[in-house]
Amino acid sequence: MKKIKQILLDIYHIKALKYIVVSLVGITLIGFVDENSILHHIMNKQRISELQDEIDRYTAQNENDKAQIQELEENPKAIKKIARERYFMKSDDEDIFVLSDDEQSVNSILNNERVK
């Protein structure tokens, strides 16, 4: 018991102990608890990376849409092609046969046309 008491007294009498304790508490607060901590910094970098990927995806989609708009403005037959393929529109003298494995989507499209 005397040895432990002596060791604690020796530690207590270290002159730089208060500076060491304050430094450790400060590093802990700034490094892990504060809103500007290392953990928040890493999380923000990850979020920035995700947002950059999203920006890249939307930029590619925008370029694709611009190309489609330009094609529609230059080629009137492209409008007919899109109307026939996507919306199953037809001329008066044509018949449309829809071949699909997905019955639900075809039925919903045909039901929507009947409602109109």
Secondary structure, 3 states (H helix, E strand, C coil): CHHHHHHHHHHHCCCCHHHHHHHHHHHHHHHHHCCCCHHHHHHHHHHHHHHHHHHHHHHHHHHHHHHHHHHHHHCHHHHHHHHHHHHCCCCCCCCCCCCCCCHHHHHHHHHHHHHC
